[in-house]
């Protein structure tokens, strides 16, 4: 995973805050939920860790549910979800999320 500090680019997210990033998009974790992308954009990906395994005394995600969601606050959460998928690793989940967000940029 590429980790860095975001730059202000097309108003995607403020410079004063720093986030972990993957492919130039912020990655934010709250418990077992991970958000990928900026809420200032039309879409974000929410990922929920639904299963974990222990490897070398470290808990590792073994199942992650991914949801492509519209960031429109007027929608209820069920209406906001446009795609779903399950991936076995965080890397695969982030790769899918990056592809989903890239495709939404092309269609916009």
C-alpha positions in Angstrom: 0.0 0.0 0.0 1.3 3.5 -0.9 1.1 5.8 2.1 1.4 9.5 1.8 0.0 12.9 2.6 -2.6 14.2 0.2 -2.1 17.4 -1.8 -4.9 19.8 -2.6 -5.9 18.7 -6.0 -9.2 19.8 -7.6 -10.7 20.3 -4.1 -10.6 16.6 -3.3 -9.6 17.0 0.4 -8.0 19.8 2.5 -4.2 20.1 2.8 -4.4 20.8 6.5 -5.4 17.2 7.3 -3.3 14.2 6.6 -4.6 10.7 5.7 -3.1 7.4 4.7 -3.6 7.2 0.9 -3.7 4.5 -1.7 -3.4 5.5 -5.3 -3.8 9.2 -4.3 -7.1 8.7 -2.5 -7.6 8.8 1.3 -8.0 5.6 3.3 -9.8 6.2 6.7 -10.5 3.4 9.2 -13.0 3.4 12.1 -13.1 0.1 13.9 -13.7 -2.6 11.3 -15.0 -0.2 8.7 -12.7 1.4 6.1 -13.6 4.3 3.8 -11.7 4.8 0.6 -12.1 8.0 -1.4 -13.2 11.5 -0.6 -16.7 12.5 0.6 -16.3 15.6 -1.5 -16.5 13.4 -4.6 -19.8 11.8 -5.9 -18.8 8.3 -4.8 -16.8 6.6 -2.0 -16.2 2.9 -1.2 -17.0 1.6 2.3 -15.4 -1.7 3.3 -16.4 -3.8 6.3 -14.0 -6.4 7.7 -16.3 -9.4 8.3 -13.8 -12.1 9.1 -10.3 -12.2 10.5 -7.6 -14.8 10.9 -4.5 -14.7 13.1 -1.1 -14.9 11.3 2.1 -14.7 13.3 0.2 -13.3 16.3 -1.3 -10.5 14.1 -5.0 -10.4 13.2 -5.4 -10.1 9.4 -8.7 -9.5 7.5 -9.8 -12.7 5.6 -13.1 -11.4 4.3 -14.0 -7.8 3.4 -17.4 -6.7 2.1 -17.1 -3.7 -0.3 -19.8 -1.2 -1.1 -19.6 1.5 -3.8 -21.8 4.3 -2.4 -23.0 7.7 -3.5 -22.0 10.5 -1.2 -25.3 12.4 -1.6 -26.5 13.0 2.0 -30.1 13.2 0.9 -30.2 9.4 0.1 -30.7 6.8 2.7 -27.8 4.4 3.0 -29.5 1.5 1.2 -30.3 3.8 -1.8 -26.8 5.1 -1.8 -25.2 1.6 -2.4 -24.7 1.0 -6.1 -22.3 -2.0 -6.2 -21.3 -4.7 -3.7 -18.6 -7.4 -3.6 -16.6 -9.6 -1.2 -12.8 -9.9 -1.3 -10.5 -12.1 0.8 -7.7 -9.5 1.4 -7.4 -5.8 2.1 -5.1 -5.5 -1.0 -7.8 -7.0 -3.3 -10.5 -4.9 -1.7 -8.5 -1.7 -2.2 -7.7 -2.6 -5.8 -11.4 -3.2 -6.5 -12.3 0.1 -4.8 -9.7 2.0 -6.9 -11.1 0.5 -10.1 -14.7 1.3 -9.1 -13.8 4.9 -8.3 -11.8 5.3 -11.5 -14.8 4.0 -13.5 -17.1 6.6 -11.8 -14.7 9.4 -12.8 -14.8 8.3 -16.4 -18.6 8.1 -16.5 -19.1 11.5 -14.9 
